[in-house]
């Protein structure tokens, strides 16, 4: 199951994979978060895909339509 922490906003048609951790972040519409992603203090714009086991934190903003590869660290 996903862990959705405090201060998280999730837009329409988002998919969140199992074993993810999301806190203090905003997901716009049509965002796909695959399994094992760790997302903290970030903004993910429309139509983005974050592949499995990526780690995104420290105020990162991901622009619309961006695809982040598996195991990426931002």
KELO-992996 format. One record per atom (N, C-alpha, C): residue number from 1; residue in three letters; atom name; x, y, z. Coordinates in steps of 0.02 Angstrom, whole numbers. Layout:
REM residues N
+-----+-----+----+--------+--------+--------+
|   k |   r |  a |     xx |     yy |     zz |
+-----+-----+----+--------+--------+--------+
| NUM | ALA | CA |      X |      Y |      Z |
...
+-----+-----+----+--------+--------+--------+
***
This chain:
REM residues 74
+-----+-----+----+--------+--------+--------+
|   k |   r |  a |     xx |     yy |     zz |
+-----+-----+----+--------+--------+--------+
|   1 | UNK |  N |     42 |    -60 |      0 |
|   1 | UNK | CA |      0 |      0 |      0 |
|   1 | UNK |  C |     43 |     62 |      0 |
|   2 | UNK |  N |     16 |    116 |    -24 |
|   2 | UNK | CA |     51 |    180 |    -26 |
|   2 | UNK |  C |     44 |    215 |     41 |
|   3 | UNK |  N |     96 |    251 |     61 |
|   3 | UNK | CA |     94 |    293 |    121 |
|   3 | UNK |  C |     86 |    365 |     97 |
|   4 | UNK |  N |     29 |    394 |    110 |
|   4 | UNK | CA |     16 |    463 |     93 |
|   4 | UNK |  C |     17 |    503 |    157 |
|   5 | UNK |  N |     68 |    546 |    164 |
|   5 | UNK | CA |     77 |    583 |    226 |
|   5 | UNK |  C |     39 |    649 |    226 |
|   6 | UNK |  N |     61 |    693 |    269 |
|   6 | UNK | CA |     28 |    758 |    278 |
|   6 | UNK |  C |     42 |    804 |    219 |
|   7 | UNK |  N |     -5 |    850 |    209 |
|   7 | UNK | CA |      2 |    905 |    161 |
|   7 | UNK |  C |     15 |    879 |     90 |
|   8 | UNK |  N |    -26 |    832 |     68 |
|   8 | UNK | CA |    -21 |    805 |      0 |
|   8 | UNK |  C |    -85 |    822 |    -38 |
|   9 | UNK |  N |    -77 |    848 |    -98 |
|   9 | UNK | CA |   -134 |    862 |   -142 |
|   9 | UNK |  C |   -126 |    818 |   -204 |
|  10 | UNK |  N |   -179 |    781 |   -221 |
|  10 | UNK | CA |   -177 |    735 |   -278 |
|  10 | UNK |  C |   -231 |    755 |   -327 |
|  11 | UNK |  N |   -211 |    770 |   -389 |
|  11 | UNK | CA |   -257 |    791 |   -441 |
|  11 | UNK |  C |   -299 |    733 |   -468 |
|  12 | UNK |  N |   -335 |    747 |   -521 |
|  12 | UNK | CA |   -379 |    698 |   -553 |
|  12 | UNK |  C |   -339 |    647 |   -593 |
|  13 | UNK |  N |   -365 |    586 |   -595 |
|  13 | UNK | CA |   -338 |    531 |   -636 |
|  13 | UNK |  C |   -265 |    514 |   -622 |
|  14 | UNK |  N |   -245 |    520 |   -560 |
|  14 | UNK | CA |   -177 |    500 |   -541 |
|  14 | UNK |  C |   -176 |    427 |   -522 |
|  15 | UNK |  N |   -119 |    394 |   -537 |
|  15 | UNK | CA |   -109 |    324 |   -518 |
|  15 | UNK |  C |    -49 |    321 |   -472 |
|  16 | UNK |  N |    -58 |    289 |   -415 |
|  16 | UNK | CA |     -4 |    284 |   -365 |
|  16 | UNK |  C |      9 |    211 |   -351 |
|  17 | UNK |  N |     70 |    189 |   -363 |
|  17 | UNK | CA |     89 |    119 |   -355 |
|  17 | UNK |  C |     98 |    100 |   -282 |
|  18 | UNK |  N |    106 |     35 |   -273 |
|  18 | UNK | CA |    115 |      8 |   -205 |
|  18 | UNK |  C |    184 |     26 |   -178 |
|  19 | UNK |  N |    188 |     25 |   -112 |
|  19 | UNK | CA |    251 |     39 |    -76 |
|  19 | UNK |  C |    281 |    107 |    -92 |
|  20 | UNK |  N |    239 |    156 |   -107 |
|  20 | UNK | CA |    263 |    224 |   -117 |
|  20 | UNK |  C |    256 |    264 |    -53 |
|  21 | UNK |  N |    295 |    317 |    -48 |
|  21 | UNK | CA |    292 |    362 |     10 |
|  21 | UNK |  C |    288 |    433 |    -19 |
|  22 | UNK |  N |    233 |    468 |     -3 |
|  22 | UNK | CA |    223 |    536 |    -27 |
|  22 | UNK |  C |    205 |    580 |     32 |
|  23 | UNK |  N |    241 |    636 |     38 |
|  23 | UNK | CA |    222 |    685 |     90 |
|  23 | UNK |  C |    241 |    755 |     67 |
|  24 | UNK |  N |    204 |    804 |     93 |
|  24 | UNK | CA |    216 |    875 |     78 |
|  24 | UNK |  C |    227 |    888 |      3 |
|  25 | UNK |  N |    183 |    860 |    -39 |
|  25 | UNK | CA |    192 |    865 |   -112 |
|  25 | UNK |  C |    125 |    877 |   -147 |
|  26 | UNK |  N |    130 |    901 |   -209 |
|  26 | UNK | CA |     71 |    913 |   -250 |
|  26 | UNK |  C |     79 |    873 |   -315 |
|  27 | UNK |  N |     29 |    833 |   -331 |
|  27 | UNK | CA |     26 |    798 |   -394 |
|  27 | UNK |  C |    -30 |    830 |   -434 |
|  28 | UNK |  N |    -15 |    856 |   -493 |
|  28 | UNK | CA |    -67 |    884 |   -535 |
|  28 | UNK |  C |   -106 |    828 |   -567 |
|  29 | UNK |  N |   -139 |    839 |   -622 |
|  29 | UNK | CA |   -182 |    789 |   -653 |
|  29 | UNK |  C |   -142 |    739 |   -695 |
|  30 | UNK |  N |   -168 |    678 |   -699 |
|  30 | UNK | CA |   -141 |    625 |   -743 |
|  30 | UNK |  C |    -69 |    608 |   -728 |
|  31 | UNK |  N |    -51 |    607 |   -666 |
|  31 | UNK | CA |     17 |    588 |   -644 |
|  31 | UNK |  C |     18 |    514 |   -628 |
|  32 | UNK |  N |     70 |    479 |   -650 |
|  32 | UNK | CA |     78 |    408 |   -633 |
|  32 | UNK |  C |    141 |    400 |   -591 |
|  33 | UNK |  N |    131 |    373 |   -532 |
|  33 | UNK | CA |    187 |    359 |   -486 |
|  33 | UNK |  C |    191 |    283 |   -480 |
|  34 | UNK |  N |    246 |    254 |   -503 |
|  34 | UNK | CA |    252 |    181 |   -500 |
|  34 | UNK |  C |    274 |    159 |   -430 |
|  35 | UNK |  N |    280 |     94 |   -421 |
|  35 | UNK | CA |    295 |     66 |   -355 |
|  35 | UNK |  C |    363 |     88 |   -328 |
|  36 | UNK |  N |    365 |     93 |   -262 |
|  36 | UNK | CA |    427 |    106 |   -226 |
|  36 | UNK |  C |    454 |    176 |   -230 |
|  37 | UNK |  N |    416 |    223 |   -258 |
|  37 | UNK | CA |    439 |    292 |   -264 |
|  37 | UNK |  C |    436 |    327 |   -197 |
|  38 | UNK |  N |    486 |    369 |   -183 |
|  38 | UNK | CA |    489 |    410 |   -123 |
|  38 | UNK |  C |    486 |    483 |   -146 |
|  39 | UNK |  N |    432 |    518 |   -128 |
|  39 | UNK | CA |    420 |    586 |   -152 |
|  39 | UNK |  C |    406 |    631 |    -93 |
|  40 | UNK |  N |    449 |    680 |    -82 |
|  40 | UNK | CA |    442 |    725 |    -24 |
|  40 | UNK |  C |    454 |    797 |    -46 |
|  41 | UNK |  N |    411 |    842 |    -24 |
|  41 | UNK | CA |    420 |    914 |    -33 |
|  41 | UNK |  C |    430 |    933 |   -106 |
|  42 | UNK |  N |    387 |    908 |   -150 |
|  42 | UNK | CA |    396 |    919 |   -222 |
|  42 | UNK |  C |    330 |    932 |   -257 |
|  43 | UNK |  N |    334 |    957 |   -318 |
|  43 | UNK | CA |    276 |    970 |   -360 |
|  43 | UNK |  C |    285 |    933 |   -425 |
|  44 | UNK |  N |    235 |    893 |   -444 |
|  44 | UNK | CA |    237 |    855 |   -506 |
|  44 | UNK |  C |    180 |    880 |   -551 |
|  45 | UNK |  N |    197 |    909 |   -608 |
|  45 | UNK | CA |    147 |    939 |   -652 |
|  45 | UNK |  C |    109 |    886 |   -692 |
|  46 | UNK |  N |     60 |    909 |   -732 |
|  46 | UNK | CA |     17 |    865 |   -771 |
|  46 | UNK |  C |     55 |    815 |   -815 |
|  47 | UNK |  N |     26 |    755 |   -822 |
|  47 | UNK | CA |     48 |    704 |   -870 |
|  47 | UNK |  C |    120 |    681 |   -860 |
|  48 | UNK |  N |    144 |    680 |   -798 |
|  48 | UNK | CA |    210 |    655 |   -783 |
|  48 | UNK |  C |    207 |    581 |   -763 |
|  49 | UNK |  N |    263 |    547 |   -774 |
|  49 | UNK | CA |    269 |    478 |   -751 |
|  49 | UNK |  C |    334 |    472 |   -712 |
|  50 | UNK |  N |    328 |    448 |   -651 |
|  50 | UNK | CA |    386 |    436 |   -608 |
|  50 | UNK |  C |    394 |    360 |   -603 |
|  51 | UNK |  N |    447 |    333 |   -633 |
|  51 | UNK | CA |    457 |    261 |   -636 |
|  51 | UNK |  C |    479 |    233 |   -568 |
|  52 | UNK |  N |    476 |    168 |   -563 |
|  52 | UNK | CA |    485 |    133 |   -499 |
|  52 | UNK |  C |    551 |    150 |   -464 |
|  53 | UNK |  N |    545 |    154 |   -399 |
|  53 | UNK | CA |    600 |    164 |   -352 |
|  53 | UNK |  C |    638 |    230 |   -360 |
|  54 | UNK |  N |    609 |    280 |   -395 |
|  54 | UNK | CA |    640 |    346 |   -398 |
|  54 | UNK |  C |    634 |    380 |   -331 |
|  55 | UNK |  N |    681 |    425 |   -316 |
|  55 | UNK | CA |    681 |    465 |   -255 |
|  55 | UNK |  C |    684 |    538 |   -274 |
|  56 | UNK |  N |    631 |    575 |   -255 |
|  56 | UNK | CA |    626 |    646 |   -272 |
|  56 | UNK |  C |    610 |    684 |   -208 |
|  57 | UNK |  N |    652 |    733 |   -191 |
|  57 | UNK | CA |    639 |    772 |   -130 |
|  57 | UNK |  C |    674 |    840 |   -133 |
|  58 | UNK |  N |    669 |    877 |    -80 |
|  58 | UNK | CA |    703 |    941 |    -72 |
|  58 | UNK |  C |    678 |    996 |   -119 |
|  59 | UNK |  N |    613 |   1000 |   -129 |
|  59 | UNK | CA |    584 |   1056 |   -166 |
|  59 | UNK |  C |    590 |   1050 |   -242 |
|  60 | UNK |  N |    593 |    991 |   -268 |
|  60 | UNK | CA |    598 |    980 |   -340 |
|  60 | UNK |  C |    531 |    995 |   -373 |
|  61 | UNK |  N |    533 |   1028 |   -431 |
|  61 | UNK | CA |    473 |   1040 |   -472 |
|  61 | UNK |  C |    484 |   1005 |   -539 |
|  62 | UNK |  N |    439 |    959 |   -557 |
|  62 | UNK | CA |    444 |    921 |   -619 |
|  62 | UNK |  C |    394 |    950 |   -668 |
|  63 | UNK |  N |    417 |    973 |   -726 |
|  63 | UNK | CA |    375 |   1004 |   -777 |
|  63 | UNK |  C |    328 |    955 |   -811 |
|  64 | UNK |  N |    275 |    981 |   -840 |
|  64 | UNK | CA |    223 |    940 |   -873 |
|  64 | UNK |  C |    252 |    894 |   -925 |
|  65 | UNK |  N |    227 |    831 |   -925 |
|  65 | UNK | CA |    246 |    782 |   -975 |
|  65 | UNK |  C |    313 |    749 |   -965 |
|  66 | UNK |  N |    346 |    763 |   -910 |
|  66 | UNK | CA |    412 |    734 |   -897 |
|  66 | UNK |  C |    407 |    662 |   -874 |
|  67 | UNK |  N |    455 |    622 |   -895 |
|  67 | UNK | CA |    460 |    553 |   -873 |
|  67 | UNK |  C |    526 |    544 |   -835 |
|  68 | UNK |  N |    522 |    521 |   -774 |
|  68 | UNK | CA |    580 |    510 |   -732 |
|  68 | UNK |  C |    595 |    435 |   -732 |
|  69 | UNK |  N |    656 |    416 |   -747 |
|  69 | UNK | CA |    675 |    346 |   -753 |
|  69 | UNK |  C |    678 |    310 |   -686 |
|  70 | UNK |  N |    673 |    244 |   -689 |
|  70 | UNK | CA |    678 |    202 |   -629 |
|  70 | UNK |  C |    744 |    216 |   -593 |
|  71 | UNK |  N |    741 |    214 |   -528 |
|  71 | UNK | CA |    799 |    222 |   -483 |
|  71 | UNK |  C |    832 |    290 |   -487 |
|  72 | UNK |  N |    801 |    340 |   -518 |
|  72 | UNK | CA |    828 |    408 |   -521 |
|  72 | UNK |  C |    828 |    438 |   -451 |
|  73 | UNK |  N |    876 |    482 |   -439 |
|  73 | UNK | CA |    879 |    519 |   -376 |
|  73 | UNK |  C |    884 |    593 |   -394 |
|  74 | UNK |  N |    833 |    631 |   -373 |
|  74 | UNK | CA |    832 |    703 |   -386 |
|  74 | UNK |  C |    828 |    741 |   -321 |
+-----+-----+----+--------+--------+--------+
***
